[in-house]
């Protein structure tokens, strides 16, 4: 195994560009929630996470990937490095950075927290995942938990003394939460007795904290079917009793052997094998799914960030390798006695690097924008602004989760390709990041589920209100791009594509209202892909406008950065946006090859 080369993980210049020139994140400080902050305090969090990610966390990645957790004597033993890393991650303040002061938080914007998290994810996504899952579980209890639940479970999670998980999936149900069978029965002491099994539960056991709390879905009414009667419970591995922690009848039944994310275990859990597993209800009875979706939506943004971060670290590795790896000569040079050139001089290598850059920086802009809108939705003083921002967050979430996962996998594969045969070797890290990236299209709702959610719910909800709000945002960007002097053909193409999207959505919605839901959703995966292309084209147009503005300010210091932005935007509009009409046509016509394909024909 080779020692890791220095890797920036993310481009600091690009992160600052997204925050200051694309969005102007300082405007959030005008909101009461963030009034105690400034761009300087935002920078302090970013600087501390950047340093920790590069100097401490990144050097641990390869060891944790090659030495995964083991299951011994009924317990999971994770890599010993986590005993040092987790307390230091907690010390960074990332567990509570966005939470209110009264629960120990710093009340920072999600926008800043998201980008800070991306550095940590790029450095060692498995190590960060323990922190992300714990934050999600604690936040659920903060919003929906009783005072007892908050004091007993939320507080030690936020203090970093315990970790948390989300336990939804069951062996027989998979993504179909309507088929959850785990049962919860009321007990005289006010708790509930939990019985059942969960699978693919990340971080459900470890040996670097005293306890793990599982936010668990279970049925409280055996007579209800579907999603009715499903409630949410805090179920600790060890329950507080008499001033100490005692066994709570939660057992690890198996370890899932994974191709990636090897630093955090994925486990099968059995609840109540001895009839003594106790859970504490979180939120109203029968409203477990509604409560859980808060954590799931946060988790989907986190998965999107993981996708961008995993593609980003591989992209920067590939650029560095291409600059230093000599091979071949210019196509115009026939003299074999001349020195070889770095492979970045070859056009096809630059093609692969440019595609990675387009995906990584387009995806980062998408996630930053989604986080910014989430901050407005939660904290704006204006009710109309909050509602509009909430619509945009709902609309963007399926894309923010799936685009970095699917296109990120493509970017990671290109990083392997840049390395050539060395990329296929485990001596170099690109193959490991490729393995890691694949999970992002699977967990927290597969890409197929994101497509159904986007087309079946988000774009048609409220009579298309979210799509209308998005069109307004695009219109604002078009005006900015025109003022900045961006190639008008780019804006015209984006405007035309969005108009076509609206027409197709209207046609599909009318089919659904007429009872033909199957035809409406037949090409939901294609719709998700084309809408992702349009959304990222919007973000590239915004970045192009900011780059043009930067060039107009003069000076040579950032000229290369801005010119690189414009070339990458050109690439997206020239190679990706033209794919949208074909995908729209599939949705419009309801092309039925795989709809009529019978199982026996395969």
N, C-alpha and C positions, 0 to 999 in steps of 0.2 A: 504494500500500500504506500503510495507516494504521499509526502506531506502536503497539506493543502496550500495552494498559492494564496496570497492575499486577494480577497474578492470584496468589492464594495457592496455586494448584495443587491442594493438598489442604487441608482444614481442620485446623489445628494442634490445635484443641480436640477435634475428633473423633479424631485420631490418639492424643492423650493419653488420651481416654476409652476407646478400644479397648484400649490398653496397660495402663492403671491401674485402670479401673473395671469393664471387662468381663472382662479376663483376669488382671489383677494380675501383670504380667510380671516384677516384682521377685522372685517366687518362683523364677524360673529361676536366680537367683544362689545358691540353696541347692545347685545341682548342681555337682559338682566341676569340670566343664568351664568353668563361668562364675563360679567362686568369686572370681576377681580383679576381677570387675565389680560394678557397682551401678547403681541407677536413674540416678545422676548420669552415669556413663560412657555409659549408653545415650543419655541426653539430649544428650551432647556430639556423638555421631555424627549424631543427628537434627538438631541445631541447625546443624551445619556443612553438611550436605547441603541443608537447607532454604534457607540463605543462598545457597549456590552455585547451587542450582536456580533461585531467583527472580532473583538479581542478575546471574548470568553466563550460565547455560545457556538460560533461557527467552527472552531477547532474541535468541538465535541461531536460534530455530526457524524463523521465517518465511523467513529468508535461505536456510537449508538446504533448505527445502521448495520454494522457487521456483528454486533453482540446484542441481539434482541433479548427481551425479557424471557424468563424461564418459569415454568410452573413446577413447584416442589412442595410436597407435603401440604397440599391444599391451598397454598399461597403463591402469589406471583411476585417474583423478584425481578425488579427492573434494573437497568444499568446503574451501578453505584454512583456514577456521575450525577444522577438526579438528586442525590442527597445534598450535594453542594449547589446544584443549579437552581432548584426550586426556591429555596429561601432567597437567593439572590434575585431571581425573577420577581418575587414578591416585593423585595426591597426597592425595586425600580418603581413601584407604585402602579404597575399596569393592571393589577386586579381591580382597583377601585378608581382608576384615573378619571373615568367619566361619571362616577357616582356622586351623589350629594355629600356635602361635608358631614351631615348627621349620621352617615353610615361609614365614615372614615375616608370619604373620597376627596378628590381634588376638583371635581366638577369641570373637567376639561371637555372640549368638543369631541364628538366621535370622529370628526374629520382628522384631527391631529392624532388621536389615539389609533385610528386605523392605519395611518402611515407609519407610526411608531411600531405598531404590531407587525407590519409587513417586513421590517428589518429583522425582527426576531424570527418570524416564520421562514424567511429566506435563509437564516443562519442554521436553524435546527427546528423544523416544523413539529416534530414529535414532542420535543421538550416544551415548546410553546403551547401545544395542544392541551396539556394538563391545565395550564393557566386559563386558556380560553374557555374550556368546558366548565371550570370552576366558577369563572365569572358569570357564565350564562345561567348556571344553576342558582347561584346566589342572587342574581338579578331577578329571577323568577320569584324567589321567595320574598325579595324586597317589595315587589309589586303586589303579589297575591297572598303572601303568607300572613298568618295570625301573629300577634306579638310573641306568642310562645315559640312558633316556628322560626321567627326571625332571631330571637335570642338564642335558641337551642342550636340551630343549624346554619342560618345565614351568617351570623357573626363570626364563627370560627372559619367559615369558608373565606370571607372577606379578609380575615386576619392572616390567611395563608396557613392555618394550622391543619386544616383538612382539605381534601379536594372533592370535586363534584362531577357528576355525569348526567347525561340524559338517557333514559332507558325506555325506548319506545318499541323497538322492533322485536318481534317474536318469531320463532322458527317457522311456524305455519302461516304467518301473516306477511312477512316482508314489509313492503311499503304500504300494504293495505291495512291501515290502522282500524278500519271498521271490523277487522277480524281478531282484534285483541282478545285474549282469553284470560289473562291474569286477573285474579279475583281479589276484591277487598271486602272484608266482612267487619262490621262495627263491633268493638269490644267495650265492655263496661267502663274501662278506664279512659275512654275518649279517643283512644288510638284505633287503628284498624289492623286486622290480621291479613297479611298479604300472602298469596300463594300463586305461583306460576313461574314462567321462564322468560328470559330475555336473551337476545343474541346480538352480536356485533356491537357490544357496549365498550367503547374506547375508554381506557383508563379506569376500568371498573375495579381493579385491585392494583395495589402498589405497596411498596415498603419504605417510602420516604416521609409519609405523614401517618398520624395515628388512625385516621378514619377516612372513609369515602362515603359521600351522601349521593344517593341515586334518585333523581327526579323521575318518578315511575308512573306510567299510565296503567290503570287497572279498572275493572268494572265493579261498580258498587251496586248494580242491580242486575241480577242474573236474568231477569225477564226482558230487559232491553236488548235490542239488537243494533247492528250498525255502529254509528258513532255515539248514539245515545247511551247514557249511563256510564260513560267513561270519565273517571276523575283522576286527579293528579295528586301524587303523594311524595313526601320526602321519606325515603327509606335508607337509613344508615346501615353500613356494614356492621358497625358496632354502635349500640344505642346507649345514651347516657342513662345511668341508673345508680342512685345512691352515691352520687359524687364521683363515679368512675365510668368507664366504658366497658360494656359487656357484649358478648356475642349476640347478634340480632338475627341469626338463622338465615343469612345470605351467603350462598356458597358459589364458588367458581366451579362450573361444571365442565369447562373446556376452554382451550386457547385456540384462537383462529390463527393459522400460519399465513402470513401476508407477504405479498411481493414488495411492499413498500411501507412507509410510515412505521418502520420496525421498532422505533424507540418507545412507542406507546402500545400496550397490549390491547387487542380486541378480544372480548371474552363472552362466554356463555354464562349467564347467571341463573341460579335456581333460588327462588324465594320460598321460605316456609316449608322446607322438607320435614322439619320437626314440628310444624304447626305453631311456631313462636316467632314469626317475622312480623315486626310491628312497623306500621307506617303512619305518618302524620299528614292529614289532608292539607293540600295547598290550593286555595281558591275555592269557589263554590262547588257543591256536589254536581256531578254530571257535566261540568264545564272544563274538564281536563284538557281536551284538545284545544279549546280556545286559549287557555292559559299557555299550553305548551307551544303553540304557534309563535308566541313572542320569542321564546328561546330558539325555535327553529328558524325564524326569519333572521334573527341575529346570527345564528350559526351559518345560514346561507351566505350572508355577507362575509363572514369569517372564512368560509370555504373559498369564496371568490378571491379574497385577499391571499389565501394560501396558494391558489392557482397562479396569480400574478407573481407572487414572491418566488415560487418554485421555478417559474419560467424565467424570472429576472436573474436569479443567481446563476442559472445555466447559460443565459445569454451573455452575461458579463464574463463568465469563464470561457465561452466560445470566442468572444472578441479578443480576449487576452491571448488565447492559444493561437488564433489566426494571425495575430501580429508577430508572434515569435517563431512560428513553425515554418521553416523554409521548405519549399517543394516546387520544382519546376521553374519555368521561366515564362516571360511574356510570350503570347502567341506570335508576336511579331519578331521574336528573337530565335534564331536558328543555331546560334553559337553555344554549344554545350559547355564550352570552357568558361562561360560567364557565370557568376554566382547565382545560386538559386534565389528566388524571391519569396518573401513571406506569403502564405496562402491568401492573406487578405487582399493581395494584389490581383487575385483571380476573380473575374466577374461573377462566376457562379457562387463562390464563397460569399461575396458581398450580397448577392441575391438572398442567400440563406440568412445572413446576419440581418439584412434589412427587414425581412419578414418577421424575424424574431423581435426586432425593435418595434415594428408596427403593432404586434400583438401585445408585447409587454407594456409599452407606454400608452397604447390605446386602452388596454385593460386597466392600467393604474389610474388613468384619468376617469374612466367609468366608475371605478370603486370610490375614488375620492369624491366625485360628484354625488354618488348615491349617499355617502356618509354626510356630505354637506347638506343635502336635502333632508336627511334624517334629523340633523341638528335643528333645521328650521321647523320641521314638523313637530318636534318636541318642545321647542323653546321660543319660537317667534311670538312677539306680543300681539300680532295681528291674526285673527281667527282665519281669515281667508287665506293668508299665507301658509298657516299651519295645515289647513285642509288641502291646499294645492300641493304642498310639499309631500304630504302623506300619500296623495295619489301618485306622485312621481316615484316615491320610494317603492310603493307596491308594484308599479309597472316595471321599474328597473330591476327589482330583486331577482326575478328568474333569469334575466340576462346577466346580471352581476355575478350570479352563481355559476351559470353554465358557460358563458363565453370564456372566462379565464381557464376553466377546466378543460373544455374541448380544444380551444385554440392554444391554450397553454401546453397541452400534450403535444400538439403539432410543433410548437416552438421548442419544446424539450427534445423531440425527435430530431429537429434540425440541429440542435446543439451537438447531439451524438454524431450526426452526419458531418458536421464541420470537423470533428476529430478524426473522421474516417475509421479505420480499423481500431485505433486506440479508443474511440468512443464506445466501442462494443465491449471494451475490457473494463473489468471492475477495478483496475488500477487507477482509473480516472473517474471523477465523480459524475459526469453527465448521465451515465446509465442509471445511477441510483436516483437522481432527480426525476428521470423519466418514469421509473417505477413508482416513485412517490406521487407524481402528478396524476396517475391514472385514477387514484381513489377519489379525486375531487369531482369526477363526473358521476360518482356512485353514491357517496354518502350525502346525507341531508336532502334526499330527494334526487333521484337519477335525472339525467338530462331529459329523458322522455317525460318524466313527471313535471319538470319545469316547463316543457313545451305545452302540456295539457293545462297547466296553471295559467300560463301567459295567454294562450288563445281562448281557453274555455272560461276564464274568469277575468283576468286583469284588463285586457283590451276592450272588453265589452261591458265591464261593470259600470253602473251608473250611466248607462247609455253612451259609453265611450268617453266619460269625463277624463279619465287618466290619459287617454290618447290625445285628447284635445289639449290638456295641460302640457303634454310633451311637445305637441306641435307649436305651442306658444314659446316654449323654451328654445326650440330649434329656430323659430322666427327671430328671437332675440340674438341668437348666435349668427344668423345670416346677416343681420344688420351690422353687427360688430365686424364680421369678416369683410363686408363691403367697404366699411369705413377704413379698415386697415389696409385695403388693397390686395386682398387674397384673390387669386384667380377666380373670376365670377363663374366659370364653368363648374367649379366644385360645388358652390352653393346651389346653382341651378340643378345640378344632378341630385343633390340631397333633397331639395325641395320636391322634385319630381318623384323621387322614390317614396318619400313620405306620403305624398298625395295618393300614390298607387296603393300603399299600405292601407290607408284609410278606406279607399274604395273596396279593397278585397275584404277587409274586416266587416264593412257594412253588408256585403254580399253574403259572407259566411254567417253572420249573425242572423240574417233573414232566413237562411236555411235552417238554422237551429230553431228559430221561432216556429218554423213550419213543421218541426218534428224530426228533421234530418240531422241530428246531432253527430252521428257517425261521420257523415260527409264533412261537416264543419271541422271536426277534429282529426280527420284522416291524415292531413299533412301538418300536424302541429309541430313536429320536429323540424320540418322545413321552415315553418313560420318562425320558430324560435331562432333558427340560424339566420334567416334573412333580417329579422328584426335586430338581432345582435350586430349584423353588418351595418345597418342603418344607425343604430345607437352609437357605435364606435366611429362611424363616419362623422356624426355630430361632434363627438369629442375631438376628432382630429381636425375638424374645421375650426373649433374653438382654439385648439392649440396653434393652428396655423395663424389665426388672427393675433394671438398673443405673441407669436414669433415675429410676425410682421411689425407689430408695435415695438417689439424689442429692437429690431433692426433700425427702425425709424429714429429711435433714441440715439443711435450712433455709437461709436466705439467698437474696437476690434475684439475686446475681451471675450464676448459671448457670441461672436459672429458664427463660429463653427457650430455651436450648439443650436442656434436659431436656424441656420441653413439645413442642418440635419433634421430638424423638426419639419421644415417645409418639404424636404425631399421625401420624408416618410409619409406625410399627409398626401403628397402626390401619388405615392405608391398605393395607398389605400383607395383613393378615388379612381385610380387607373386600373387596379387589379381586382378589388373586392366589390365595390359598389355596383359594377356592371353585372354581377351575379344575381342581383336582387330580382330583376324582371323574370328570369327563368324560374326562380323559386316561387315567386308570386303566382306564376302561371300554373304551377303544380297545385297550389292551394286553390286557385280560382276554378280550375277544371275538375278538381277532385280525382285526378289520375288514380286509377284503381288497381294497378298491378298487384301490389301486396295486399290490398283489401280483398281481392277475389282469390288470392293464392290459398289453396286448401292445404291443411297440414299434411295430407298424404302426398302432395306434390313435391315436397322438399326431399 
